[in-house]
Amino acid sequence: MRTALLYDVHGNLTALEAALAELEHESVDRVVLGGDYALNGPEPAECVDRLRALEGRTASLQGNTDRWIVEGRDDAGVRWTAERLGPDRIAWLAGLPTRVALDEVGVLAVHATPRSDEEVLRPDTPADEVRTMLAGVDARLLVCGHTHVQYRRAVDRWTVVNPGSVGLPDDGDVRAAWAVLDGAEVELRRTTYAVEDAVRRMEASGSPVAARSVVRFRTAHDPG
């Protein structure tokens, strides 16, 4: 069973289409979508529609920024994104689960950690903290996102995999990040895409977070 792992698209349709084009050659059986589909990119509605069109072979999670949109968080970027999504797409986000268990391969997929959609689990998080975060998790492999940093690490009996961010990497590599799970093996992938096309779309979008997102597209670092 081959499973593609796509996390943290963040409204970047150019990056998403590039990753999906490469994915077409992978012969995957299903796709896990790890949340944060819309906020901070130029094409939130288009990204949600593109991902929803994959349904039938997907398992989709709600991320923390999806929750912010559903809750109507008082934030300019959230309001701008929600206006473009409209009620139907927001209702889809509201109905997504916070975890997906792939029991047949011993995998638990969450957005950030099993106990929070905003908790930070990094490649250098101390092992004792990781053990606390994963207490009670029976799955041998945890798939998580949220940090936008692609990595794989082992802590005791668990393997933790972060596929990275498709649309908004934060690890110094501007390419779209994703992964393929093939049985017990995890293949971390990067896909080159037209970053300057995404920049032009972001600059023309009218989003209140455009300037910050443009820096992130070009550098794969959050300017803070």
mmCIF file of the C-alpha atoms, coordinates in Angstrom:
data_MODEL
# 
_entry.id   MODEL 
# 
loop_
_atom_site.group_PDB 
_atom_site.id 
_atom_site.type_symbol 
_atom_site.label_atom_id 
_atom_site.label_alt_id 
_atom_site.label_comp_id 
_atom_site.label_asym_id 
_atom_site.label_entity_id 
_atom_site.label_seq_id 
_atom_site.pdbx_PDB_ins_code 
_atom_site.Cartn_x 
_atom_site.Cartn_y 
_atom_site.Cartn_z 
_atom_site.occupancy 
_atom_site.B_iso_or_equiv 
_atom_site.pdbx_formal_charge 
_atom_site.auth_seq_id 
_atom_site.auth_comp_id 
_atom_site.auth_asym_id 
_atom_site.auth_atom_id 
_atom_site.pdbx_PDB_model_num 
ATOM 1   C CA . MET A 1 1   ? 0.000   0.000  0.000   1.00 0.00 ? 1   MET A CA 1 
ATOM 2   C CA . ARG A 1 2   ? 1.547   3.298  -1.137  1.00 0.00 ? 2   ARG A CA 1 
ATOM 3   C CA . THR A 1 3   ? 0.316   6.479  0.518   1.00 0.00 ? 3   THR A CA 1 
ATOM 4   C CA . ALA A 1 4   ? 1.195   10.027 -0.500  1.00 0.00 ? 4   ALA A CA 1 
ATOM 5   C CA . LEU A 1 5   ? 1.468   12.557 2.334   1.00 0.00 ? 5   LEU A CA 1 
ATOM 6   C CA . LEU A 1 6   ? 0.627   16.164 1.423   1.00 0.00 ? 6   LEU A CA 1 
ATOM 7   C CA . TYR A 1 7   ? 0.673   18.742 4.222   1.00 0.00 ? 7   TYR A CA 1 
ATOM 8   C CA . ASP A 1 8   ? 0.477   22.513 4.621   1.00 0.00 ? 8   ASP A CA 1 
ATOM 9   C CA . VAL A 1 9   ? -0.518  23.657 1.128   1.00 0.00 ? 9   VAL A CA 1 
ATOM 10  C CA . HIS A 1 10  ? -1.439  27.148 2.384   1.00 0.00 ? 10  HIS A CA 1 
ATOM 11  C CA . GLY A 1 11  ? -3.214  28.402 -0.719  1.00 0.00 ? 11  GLY A CA 1 
ATOM 12  C CA . ASN A 1 12  ? -0.213  27.971 -3.044  1.00 0.00 ? 12  ASN A CA 1 
ATOM 13  C CA . LEU A 1 13  ? -1.845  26.442 -6.114  1.00 0.00 ? 13  LEU A CA 1 
ATOM 14  C CA . THR A 1 14  ? 1.323   26.620 -8.234  1.00 0.00 ? 14  THR A CA 1 
ATOM 15  C CA . ALA A 1 15  ? 3.215   24.441 -5.763  1.00 0.00 ? 15  ALA A CA 1 
ATOM 16  C CA . LEU A 1 16  ? 0.256   22.105 -5.272  1.00 0.00 ? 16  LEU A CA 1 
ATOM 17  C CA . GLU A 1 17  ? -0.198  21.472 -8.999  1.00 0.00 ? 17  GLU A CA 1 
ATOM 18  C CA . ALA A 1 18  ? 3.502   20.710 -9.394  1.00 0.00 ? 18  ALA A CA 1 
ATOM 19  C CA . ALA A 1 19  ? 3.442   18.202 -6.544  1.00 0.00 ? 19  ALA A CA 1 
ATOM 20  C CA . LEU A 1 20  ? 0.269   16.556 -7.848  1.00 0.00 ? 20  LEU A CA 1 
ATOM 21  C CA . ALA A 1 21  ? 1.746   16.314 -11.353 1.00 0.00 ? 21  ALA A CA 1 
ATOM 22  C CA . GLU A 1 22  ? 4.723   14.430 -9.950  1.00 0.00 ? 22  GLU A CA 1 
ATOM 23  C CA . LEU A 1 23  ? 2.427   12.339 -7.786  1.00 0.00 ? 23  LEU A CA 1 
ATOM 24  C CA . GLU A 1 24  ? 0.627   11.081 -10.890 1.00 0.00 ? 24  GLU A CA 1 
ATOM 25  C CA . HIS A 1 25  ? 3.719   9.007  -11.709 1.00 0.00 ? 25  HIS A CA 1 
ATOM 26  C CA . GLU A 1 26  ? 3.932   7.421  -8.272  1.00 0.00 ? 26  GLU A CA 1 
ATOM 27  C CA . SER A 1 27  ? 1.168   4.793  -8.462  1.00 0.00 ? 27  SER A CA 1 
ATOM 28  C CA . VAL A 1 28  ? -0.111  5.614  -4.990  1.00 0.00 ? 28  VAL A CA 1 
ATOM 29  C CA . ASP A 1 29  ? -3.183  3.937  -3.547  1.00 0.00 ? 29  ASP A CA 1 
ATOM 30  C CA . ARG A 1 30  ? -4.304  6.863  -1.406  1.00 0.00 ? 30  ARG A CA 1 
ATOM 31  C CA . VAL A 1 31  ? -3.422  10.367 -0.302  1.00 0.00 ? 31  VAL A CA 1 
ATOM 32  C CA . VAL A 1 32  ? -3.354  11.747 3.239   1.00 0.00 ? 32  VAL A CA 1 
ATOM 33  C CA . LEU A 1 33  ? -4.002  15.508 3.289   1.00 0.00 ? 33  LEU A CA 1 
ATOM 34  C CA . GLY A 1 34  ? -2.591  16.918 6.509   1.00 0.00 ? 34  GLY A CA 1 
ATOM 35  C CA . GLY A 1 35  ? -4.395  20.231 6.928   1.00 0.00 ? 35  GLY A CA 1 
ATOM 36  C CA . ASP A 1 36  ? -3.723  23.964 6.497   1.00 0.00 ? 36  ASP A CA 1 
ATOM 37  C CA . TYR A 1 37  ? -5.026  24.112 2.960   1.00 0.00 ? 37  TYR A CA 1 
ATOM 38  C CA . ALA A 1 38  ? -5.882  27.765 2.401   1.00 0.00 ? 38  ALA A CA 1 
ATOM 39  C CA . LEU A 1 39  ? -4.467  30.489 4.653   1.00 0.00 ? 39  LEU A CA 1 
ATOM 40  C CA . ASN A 1 40  ? -1.485  32.647 3.579   1.00 0.00 ? 40  ASN A CA 1 
ATOM 41  C CA . GLY A 1 41  ? -1.578  31.880 -0.146  1.00 0.00 ? 41  GLY A CA 1 
ATOM 42  C CA . PRO A 1 42  ? -3.049  33.613 -3.202  1.00 0.00 ? 42  PRO A CA 1 
ATOM 43  C CA . GLU A 1 43  ? -5.547  30.910 -4.194  1.00 0.00 ? 43  GLU A CA 1 
ATOM 44  C CA . PRO A 1 44  ? -7.263  29.472 -1.131  1.00 0.00 ? 44  PRO A CA 1 
ATOM 45  C CA . ALA A 1 45  ? -10.510 28.487 -2.854  1.00 0.00 ? 45  ALA A CA 1 
ATOM 46  C CA . GLU A 1 46  ? -8.749  26.922 -5.825  1.00 0.00 ? 46  GLU A CA 1 
ATOM 47  C CA . CYS A 1 47  ? -6.533  24.828 -3.565  1.00 0.00 ? 47  CYS A CA 1 
ATOM 48  C CA . VAL A 1 48  ? -9.466  23.553 -1.534  1.00 0.00 ? 48  VAL A CA 1 
ATOM 49  C CA . ASP A 1 49  ? -11.365 22.687 -4.712  1.00 0.00 ? 49  ASP A CA 1 
ATOM 50  C CA . ARG A 1 50  ? -8.360  20.887 -6.184  1.00 0.00 ? 50  ARG A CA 1 
ATOM 51  C CA . LEU A 1 51  ? -7.899  18.811 -3.052  1.00 0.00 ? 51  LEU A CA 1 
ATOM 52  C CA . ARG A 1 52  ? -11.580 18.025 -2.711  1.00 0.00 ? 52  ARG A CA 1 
ATOM 53  C CA . ALA A 1 53  ? -11.523 16.718 -6.281  1.00 0.00 ? 53  ALA A CA 1 
ATOM 54  C CA . LEU A 1 54  ? -9.130  13.997 -5.092  1.00 0.00 ? 54  LEU A CA 1 
ATOM 55  C CA . GLU A 1 55  ? -11.748 12.587 -2.728  1.00 0.00 ? 55  GLU A CA 1 
ATOM 56  C CA . GLY A 1 56  ? -12.429 8.914  -3.087  1.00 0.00 ? 56  GLY A CA 1 
ATOM 57  C CA . ARG A 1 57  ? -8.831  8.004  -2.450  1.00 0.00 ? 57  ARG A CA 1 
ATOM 58  C CA . THR A 1 58  ? -7.992  10.549 0.221   1.00 0.00 ? 58  THR A CA 1 
ATOM 59  C CA . ALA A 1 59  ? -8.094  10.991 3.979   1.00 0.00 ? 59  ALA A CA 1 
ATOM 60  C CA . SER A 1 60  ? -8.189  14.667 4.952   1.00 0.00 ? 60  SER A CA 1 
ATOM 61  C CA . LEU A 1 61  ? -7.274  16.276 8.285   1.00 0.00 ? 61  LEU A CA 1 
ATOM 62  C CA . GLN A 1 62  ? -8.142  19.660 9.745   1.00 0.00 ? 62  GLN A CA 1 
ATOM 63  C CA . GLY A 1 63  ? -5.165  21.882 10.531  1.00 0.00 ? 63  GLY A CA 1 
ATOM 64  C CA . ASN A 1 64  ? -4.956  24.743 12.979  1.00 0.00 ? 64  ASN A CA 1 
ATOM 65  C CA . THR A 1 65  ? -5.394  27.461 10.329  1.00 0.00 ? 65  THR A CA 1 
ATOM 66  C CA . ASP A 1 66  ? -8.401  25.593 8.940   1.00 0.00 ? 66  ASP A CA 1 
ATOM 67  C CA . ARG A 1 67  ? -9.849  25.701 12.446  1.00 0.00 ? 67  ARG A CA 1 
ATOM 68  C CA . TRP A 1 68  ? -9.144  29.433 12.680  1.00 0.00 ? 68  TRP A CA 1 
ATOM 69  C CA . ILE A 1 69  ? -11.145 29.952 9.484   1.00 0.00 ? 69  ILE A CA 1 
ATOM 70  C CA . VAL A 1 70  ? -14.029 27.835 10.769  1.00 0.00 ? 70  VAL A CA 1 
ATOM 71  C CA . GLU A 1 71  ? -14.044 29.699 14.093  1.00 0.00 ? 71  GLU A CA 1 
ATOM 72  C CA . GLY A 1 72  ? -13.892 33.095 12.390  1.00 0.00 ? 72  GLY A CA 1 
ATOM 73  C CA . ARG A 1 73  ? -10.713 34.189 14.119  1.00 0.00 ? 73  ARG A CA 1 
ATOM 74  C CA . ASP A 1 74  ? -10.312 37.980 14.288  1.00 0.00 ? 74  ASP A CA 1 
ATOM 75  C CA . ASP A 1 75  ? -7.372  38.262 11.930  1.00 0.00 ? 75  ASP A CA 1 
ATOM 76  C CA . ALA A 1 76  ? -7.059  40.107 8.617   1.00 0.00 ? 76  ALA A CA 1 
ATOM 77  C CA . GLY A 1 77  ? -5.574  37.160 6.753   1.00 0.00 ? 77  GLY A CA 1 
ATOM 78  C CA . VAL A 1 78  ? -8.198  34.778 8.088   1.00 0.00 ? 78  VAL A CA 1 
ATOM 79  C CA . ARG A 1 79  ? -11.020 37.133 7.102   1.00 0.00 ? 79  ARG A CA 1 
ATOM 80  C CA . TRP A 1 80  ? -9.614  37.612 3.595   1.00 0.00 ? 80  TRP A CA 1 
ATOM 81  C CA . THR A 1 81  ? -9.264  33.857 3.129   1.00 0.00 ? 81  THR A CA 1 
ATOM 82  C CA . ALA A 1 82  ? -12.728 33.072 4.508   1.00 0.00 ? 82  ALA A CA 1 
ATOM 83  C CA . GLU A 1 83  ? -14.336 35.574 2.132   1.00 0.00 ? 83  GLU A CA 1 
ATOM 84  C CA . ARG A 1 84  ? -12.796 33.744 -0.812  1.00 0.00 ? 84  ARG A CA 1 
ATOM 85  C CA . LEU A 1 85  ? -13.647 30.284 0.459   1.00 0.00 ? 85  LEU A CA 1 
ATOM 86  C CA . GLY A 1 86  ? -17.347 30.897 1.067   1.00 0.00 ? 86  GLY A CA 1 
ATOM 87  C CA . PRO A 1 87  ? -19.745 28.840 3.209   1.00 0.00 ? 87  PRO A CA 1 
ATOM 88  C CA . ASP A 1 88  ? -19.544 25.502 1.387   1.00 0.00 ? 88  ASP A CA 1 
ATOM 89  C CA . ARG A 1 89  ? -15.768 25.211 1.521   1.00 0.00 ? 89  ARG A CA 1 
ATOM 90  C CA . ILE A 1 90  ? -15.679 26.375 5.134   1.00 0.00 ? 90  ILE A CA 1 
ATOM 91  C CA . ALA A 1 91  ? -18.277 23.746 6.007   1.00 0.00 ? 91  ALA A CA 1 
ATOM 92  C CA . TRP A 1 92  ? -15.996 21.131 4.436   1.00 0.00 ? 92  TRP A CA 1 
ATOM 93  C CA . LEU A 1 93  ? -13.105 22.321 6.598   1.00 0.00 ? 93  LEU A CA 1 
ATOM 94  C CA . ALA A 1 94  ? -15.346 22.230 9.677   1.00 0.00 ? 94  ALA A CA 1 
ATOM 95  C CA . GLY A 1 95  ? -16.222 18.592 9.085   1.00 0.00 ? 95  GLY A CA 1 
ATOM 96  C CA . LEU A 1 96  ? -12.661 17.292 8.865   1.00 0.00 ? 96  LEU A CA 1 
ATOM 97  C CA . PRO A 1 97  ? -11.224 15.085 11.642  1.00 0.00 ? 97  PRO A CA 1 
ATOM 98  C CA . THR A 1 98  ? -8.112  15.950 13.628  1.00 0.00 ? 98  THR A CA 1 
ATOM 99  C CA . ARG A 1 99  ? -6.507  12.527 13.188  1.00 0.00 ? 99  ARG A CA 1 
ATOM 100 C CA . VAL A 1 100 ? -6.521  9.632  10.762  1.00 0.00 ? 100 VAL A CA 1 
ATOM 101 C CA . ALA A 1 101 ? -5.396  6.132  11.759  1.00 0.00 ? 101 ALA A CA 1 
ATOM 102 C CA . LEU A 1 102 ? -4.062  3.819  9.064   1.00 0.00 ? 102 LEU A CA 1 
ATOM 103 C CA . ASP A 1 103 ? -4.225  0.790  11.270  1.00 0.00 ? 103 ASP A CA 1 
ATOM 104 C CA . GLU A 1 104 ? -3.235  -1.743 8.625   1.00 0.00 ? 104 GLU A CA 1 
ATOM 105 C CA . VAL A 1 105 ? 0.212   -0.135 8.372   1.00 0.00 ? 105 VAL A CA 1 
ATOM 106 C CA . GLY A 1 106 ? 0.509   1.119  11.955  1.00 0.00 ? 106 GLY A CA 1 
ATOM 107 C CA . VAL A 1 107 ? 0.348   4.825  11.129  1.00 0.00 ? 107 VAL A CA 1 
ATOM 108 C CA . LEU A 1 108 ? -1.310  7.732  12.912  1.00 0.00 ? 108 LEU A CA 1 
ATOM 109 C CA . ALA A 1 109 ? -1.590  10.994 10.966  1.00 0.00 ? 109 ALA A CA 1 
ATOM 110 C CA . VAL A 1 110 ? -2.219  14.284 12.761  1.00 0.00 ? 110 VAL A CA 1 
ATOM 111 C CA . HIS A 1 111 ? -1.623  17.909 11.881  1.00 0.00 ? 111 HIS A CA 1 
ATOM 112 C CA . ALA A 1 112 ? 0.820   18.866 14.659  1.00 0.00 ? 112 ALA A CA 1 
ATOM 113 C CA . THR A 1 113 ? 0.804   16.335 17.518  1.00 0.00 ? 113 THR A CA 1 
ATOM 114 C CA . PRO A 1 114 ? -1.768  13.821 18.793  1.00 0.00 ? 114 PRO A CA 1 
ATOM 115 C CA . ARG A 1 115 ? -2.840  16.191 21.563  1.00 0.00 ? 115 ARG A CA 1 
ATOM 116 C CA . SER A 1 116 ? -2.847  19.572 19.795  1.00 0.00 ? 116 SER A CA 1 
ATOM 117 C CA . ASP A 1 117 ? -3.106  21.083 16.318  1.00 0.00 ? 117 ASP A CA 1 
ATOM 118 C CA . GLU A 1 118 ? -0.647  23.827 17.312  1.00 0.00 ? 118 GLU A CA 1 
ATOM 119 C CA . GLU A 1 119 ? 1.961   21.994 19.390  1.00 0.00 ? 119 GLU A CA 1 
ATOM 120 C CA . VAL A 1 120 ? 5.430   22.104 17.844  1.00 0.00 ? 120 VAL A CA 1 
ATOM 121 C CA . LEU A 1 121 ? 7.280   18.840 17.225  1.00 0.00 ? 121 LEU A CA 1 
ATOM 122 C CA . ARG A 1 122 ? 10.611  19.578 15.577  1.00 0.00 ? 122 ARG A CA 1 
ATOM 123 C CA . PRO A 1 123 ? 13.505  17.388 14.476  1.00 0.00 ? 123 PRO A CA 1 
ATOM 124 C CA . ASP A 1 124 ? 15.443  18.618 17.516  1.00 0.00 ? 124 ASP A CA 1 
ATOM 125 C CA . THR A 1 125 ? 12.642  18.510 20.110  1.00 0.00 ? 125 THR A CA 1 
ATOM 126 C CA . PRO A 1 126 ? 14.144  16.749 23.160  1.00 0.00 ? 126 PRO A CA 1 
ATOM 127 C CA . ALA A 1 127 ? 13.269  13.056 23.288  1.00 0.00 ? 127 ALA A CA 1 
ATOM 128 C CA . ASP A 1 128 ? 11.670  13.374 26.726  1.00 0.00 ? 128 ASP A CA 1 
ATOM 129 C CA . GLU A 1 129 ? 9.252   15.975 25.366  1.00 0.00 ? 129 GLU A CA 1 
ATOM 130 C CA . VAL A 1 130 ? 8.473   13.776 22.373  1.00 0.00 ? 130 VAL A CA 1 
ATOM 131 C CA . ARG A 1 131 ? 7.681   10.858 24.679  1.00 0.00 ? 131 ARG A CA 1 
ATOM 132 C CA . THR A 1 132 ? 5.183   13.039 26.530  1.00 0.00 ? 132 THR A CA 1 
ATOM 133 C CA . MET A 1 133 ? 3.594   14.204 23.281  1.00 0.00 ? 133 MET A CA 1 
ATOM 134 C CA . LEU A 1 134 ? 3.210   10.621 22.052  1.00 0.00 ? 134 LEU A CA 1 
ATOM 135 C CA . ALA A 1 135 ? 2.082   9.036  25.308  1.00 0.00 ? 135 ALA A CA 1 
ATOM 136 C CA . GLY A 1 136 ? -0.664  6.523  24.574  1.00 0.00 ? 136 GLY A CA 1 
ATOM 137 C CA . VAL A 1 137 ? 0.038   6.351  20.828  1.00 0.00 ? 137 VAL A CA 1 
ATOM 138 C CA . ASP A 1 138 ? 0.092   2.721  19.744  1.00 0.00 ? 138 ASP A CA 1 
ATOM 139 C CA . ALA A 1 139 ? 0.990   3.383  16.113  1.00 0.00 ? 139 ALA A CA 1 
ATOM 140 C CA . ARG A 1 140 ? 4.615   2.759  15.231  1.00 0.00 ? 140 ARG A CA 1 
ATOM 141 C CA . LEU A 1 141 ? 4.784   5.725  12.875  1.00 0.00 ? 141 LEU A CA 1 
ATOM 142 C CA . LEU A 1 142 ? 3.461   9.221  13.498  1.00 0.00 ? 142 LEU A CA 1 
ATOM 143 C CA . VAL A 1 143 ? 2.960   11.546 10.527  1.00 0.00 ? 143 VAL A CA 1 
ATOM 144 C CA . CYS A 1 144 ? 2.746   15.208 11.476  1.00 0.00 ? 144 CYS A CA 1 
ATOM 145 C CA . GLY A 1 145 ? 3.162   18.634 9.904   1.00 0.00 ? 145 GLY A CA 1 
ATOM 146 C CA . HIS A 1 146 ? 2.663   22.193 11.151  1.00 0.00 ? 146 HIS A CA 1 
ATOM 147 C CA . THR A 1 147 ? 6.342   23.184 11.420  1.00 0.00 ? 147 THR A CA 1 
ATOM 148 C CA . HIS A 1 148 ? 6.860   23.225 7.622   1.00 0.00 ? 148 HIS A CA 1 
ATOM 149 C CA . VAL A 1 149 ? 10.184  21.434 8.134   1.00 0.00 ? 149 VAL A CA 1 
ATOM 150 C CA . GLN A 1 150 ? 10.689  18.108 6.379   1.00 0.00 ? 150 GLN A CA 1 
ATOM 151 C CA . TYR A 1 151 ? 12.311  15.407 8.501   1.00 0.00 ? 151 TYR A CA 1 
ATOM 152 C CA . ARG A 1 152 ? 12.287  11.847 9.760   1.00 0.00 ? 152 ARG A CA 1 
ATOM 153 C CA . ARG A 1 153 ? 13.480  10.795 13.222  1.00 0.00 ? 153 ARG A CA 1 
ATOM 154 C CA . ALA A 1 154 ? 13.216  7.874  15.633  1.00 0.00 ? 154 ALA A CA 1 
ATOM 155 C CA . VAL A 1 155 ? 12.333  8.156  19.317  1.00 0.00 ? 155 VAL A CA 1 
ATOM 156 C CA . ASP A 1 156 ? 12.150  4.841  21.182  1.00 0.00 ? 156 ASP A CA 1 
ATOM 157 C CA . ARG A 1 157 ? 9.673   2.636  19.310  1.00 0.00 ? 157 ARG A CA 1 
ATOM 158 C CA . TRP A 1 158 ? 8.201   5.493  17.282  1.00 0.00 ? 158 TRP A CA 1 
ATOM 159 C CA . THR A 1 159 ? 9.233   6.910  13.951  1.00 0.00 ? 159 THR A CA 1 
ATOM 160 C CA . VAL A 1 160 ? 8.140   10.512 13.439  1.00 0.00 ? 160 VAL A CA 1 
ATOM 161 C CA . VAL A 1 161 ? 7.815   11.793 9.884   1.00 0.00 ? 161 VAL A CA 1 
ATOM 162 C CA . ASN A 1 162 ? 7.059   15.336 8.807   1.00 0.00 ? 162 ASN A CA 1 
ATOM 163 C CA . PRO A 1 163 ? 6.517   15.495 5.029   1.00 0.00 ? 163 PRO A CA 1 
ATOM 164 C CA . GLY A 1 164 ? 7.207   19.230 5.107   1.00 0.00 ? 164 GLY A CA 1 
ATOM 165 C CA . SER A 1 165 ? 5.072   21.901 3.509   1.00 0.00 ? 165 SER A CA 1 
ATOM 166 C CA . VAL A 1 166 ? 3.842   21.746 -0.069  1.00 0.00 ? 166 VAL A CA 1 
ATOM 167 C CA . GLY A 1 167 ? 3.144   25.456 -0.328  1.00 0.00 ? 167 GLY A CA 1 
ATOM 168 C CA . LEU A 1 168 ? 5.133   27.248 2.363   1.00 0.00 ? 168 LEU A CA 1 
ATOM 169 C CA . PRO A 1 169 ? 8.352   25.450 3.352   1.00 0.00 ? 169 PRO A CA 1 
ATOM 170 C CA . ASP A 1 170 ? 10.326  26.819 6.288   1.00 0.00 ? 170 ASP A CA 1 
ATOM 171 C CA . ASP A 1 171 ? 13.512  24.762 6.034   1.00 0.00 ? 171 ASP A CA 1 
ATOM 172 C CA . GLY A 1 172 ? 15.525  26.789 3.531   1.00 0.00 ? 172 GLY A CA 1 
ATOM 173 C CA . ASP A 1 173 ? 14.483  24.705 0.503   1.00 0.00 ? 173 ASP A CA 1 
ATOM 174 C CA . VAL A 1 174 ? 11.890  26.517 -1.633  1.00 0.00 ? 174 VAL A CA 1 
ATOM 175 C CA . ARG A 1 175 ? 10.747  23.364 -3.418  1.00 0.00 ? 175 ARG A CA 1 
ATOM 176 C CA . ALA A 1 176 ? 7.365   21.843 -2.553  1.00 0.00 ? 176 ALA A CA 1 
ATOM 177 C CA . ALA A 1 177 ? 7.826   19.180 0.133   1.00 0.00 ? 177 ALA A CA 1 
ATOM 178 C CA . TRP A 1 178 ? 5.832   15.969 0.493   1.00 0.00 ? 178 TRP A CA 1 
ATOM 179 C CA . ALA A 1 179 ? 6.403   12.264 1.064   1.00 0.00 ? 179 ALA A CA 1 
ATOM 180 C CA . VAL A 1 180 ? 5.399   8.750  0.060   1.00 0.00 ? 180 VAL A CA 1 
ATOM 181 C CA . LEU A 1 181 ? 4.817   5.970  2.561   1.00 0.00 ? 181 LEU A CA 1 
ATOM 182 C CA . ASP A 1 182 ? 5.444   2.534  1.046   1.00 0.00 ? 182 ASP A CA 1 
ATOM 183 C CA . GLY A 1 183 ? 4.808   -0.125 3.650   1.00 0.00 ? 183 GLY A CA 1 
ATOM 184 C CA . ALA A 1 184 ? 7.318   0.593  6.398   1.00 0.00 ? 184 ALA A CA 1 
ATOM 185 C CA . GLU A 1 185 ? 9.474   2.815  4.180   1.00 0.00 ? 185 GLU A CA 1 
ATOM 186 C CA . VAL A 1 186 ? 9.125   6.596  3.972   1.00 0.00 ? 186 VAL A CA 1 
ATOM 187 C CA . GLU A 1 187 ? 10.411  8.458  0.930   1.00 0.00 ? 187 GLU A CA 1 
ATOM 188 C CA . LEU A 1 188 ? 10.837  12.203 1.460   1.00 0.00 ? 188 LEU A CA 1 
ATOM 189 C CA . ARG A 1 189 ? 10.291  14.159 -1.747  1.00 0.00 ? 189 ARG A CA 1 
ATOM 190 C CA . ARG A 1 190 ? 10.874  17.701 -3.062  1.00 0.00 ? 190 ARG A CA 1 
ATOM 191 C CA . THR A 1 191 ? 9.308   19.110 -6.233  1.00 0.00 ? 191 THR A CA 1 
ATOM 192 C CA . THR A 1 192 ? 10.612  22.123 -8.112  1.00 0.00 ? 192 THR A CA 1 
ATOM 193 C CA . TYR A 1 193 ? 7.908   24.594 -9.071  1.00 0.00 ? 193 TYR A CA 1 
ATOM 194 C CA . ALA A 1 194 ? 7.665   28.088 -10.569 1.00 0.00 ? 194 ALA A CA 1 
ATOM 195 C CA . VAL A 1 195 ? 8.234   30.096 -7.394  1.00 0.00 ? 195 VAL A CA 1 
ATOM 196 C CA . GLU A 1 196 ? 8.149   33.450 -9.185  1.00 0.00 ? 196 GLU A CA 1 
ATOM 197 C CA . ASP A 1 197 ? 4.754   32.572 -10.661 1.00 0.00 ? 197 ASP A CA 1 
ATOM 198 C CA . ALA A 1 198 ? 3.468   32.017 -7.125  1.00 0.00 ? 198 ALA A CA 1 
ATOM 199 C CA . VAL A 1 199 ? 5.071   35.327 -6.112  1.00 0.00 ? 199 VAL A CA 1 
ATOM 200 C CA . ARG A 1 200 ? 3.287   37.201 -8.914  1.00 0.00 ? 200 ARG A CA 1 
ATOM 201 C CA . ARG A 1 201 ? -0.028  35.636 -7.947  1.00 0.00 ? 201 ARG A CA 1 
ATOM 202 C CA . MET A 1 202 ? 0.546   36.513 -4.311  1.00 0.00 ? 202 MET A CA 1 
ATOM 203 C CA . GLU A 1 203 ? 1.450   40.125 -5.106  1.00 0.00 ? 203 GLU A CA 1 
ATOM 204 C CA . ALA A 1 204 ? -1.664  40.501 -7.270  1.00 0.00 ? 204 ALA A CA 1 
ATOM 205 C CA . SER A 1 205 ? -4.011  38.794 -4.806  1.00 0.00 ? 205 SER A CA 1 
ATOM 206 C CA . GLY A 1 206 ? -4.748  41.706 -2.509  1.00 0.00 ? 206 GLY A CA 1 
ATOM 207 C CA . SER A 1 207 ? -4.114  39.512 0.530   1.00 0.00 ? 207 SER A CA 1 
ATOM 208 C CA . PRO A 1 208 ? -3.140  41.443 3.656   1.00 0.00 ? 208 PRO A CA 1 
ATOM 209 C CA . VAL A 1 209 ? -0.327  38.928 4.239   1.00 0.00 ? 209 VAL A CA 1 
ATOM 210 C CA . ALA A 1 210 ? 1.066   39.112 0.705   1.00 0.00 ? 210 ALA A CA 1 
ATOM 211 C CA . ALA A 1 211 ? 4.390   40.749 1.585   1.00 0.00 ? 211 ALA A CA 1 
ATOM 212 C CA . ARG A 1 212 ? 5.235   38.175 4.235   1.00 0.00 ? 212 ARG A CA 1 
ATOM 213 C CA . SER A 1 213 ? 4.196   35.238 2.040   1.00 0.00 ? 213 SER A CA 1 
ATOM 214 C CA . VAL A 1 214 ? 6.315   36.509 -0.855  1.00 0.00 ? 214 VAL A CA 1 
ATOM 215 C CA . VAL A 1 215 ? 9.388   36.428 1.395   1.00 0.00 ? 215 VAL A CA 1 
ATOM 216 C CA . ARG A 1 216 ? 8.495   32.917 2.495   1.00 0.00 ? 216 ARG A CA 1 
ATOM 217 C CA . PHE A 1 217 ? 8.022   31.706 -1.102  1.00 0.00 ? 217 PHE A CA 1 
ATOM 218 C CA . ARG A 1 218 ? 11.417  33.072 -2.124  1.00 0.00 ? 218 ARG A CA 1 
ATOM 219 C CA . THR A 1 219 ? 13.474  32.074 0.908   1.00 0.00 ? 219 THR A CA 1 
ATOM 220 C CA . ALA A 1 220 ? 11.645  29.158 2.555   1.00 0.00 ? 220 ALA A CA 1 
ATOM 221 C CA . HIS A 1 221 ? 11.951  30.995 5.844   1.00 0.00 ? 221 HIS A CA 1 
ATOM 222 C CA . ASP A 1 222 ? 9.370   32.855 7.909   1.00 0.00 ? 222 ASP A CA 1 
ATOM 223 C CA . PRO A 1 223 ? 10.539  36.468 8.360   1.00 0.00 ? 223 PRO A CA 1 
ATOM 224 C CA . GLY A 1 224 ? 8.654   36.593 11.663  1.00 0.00 ? 224 GLY A CA 1 
# 
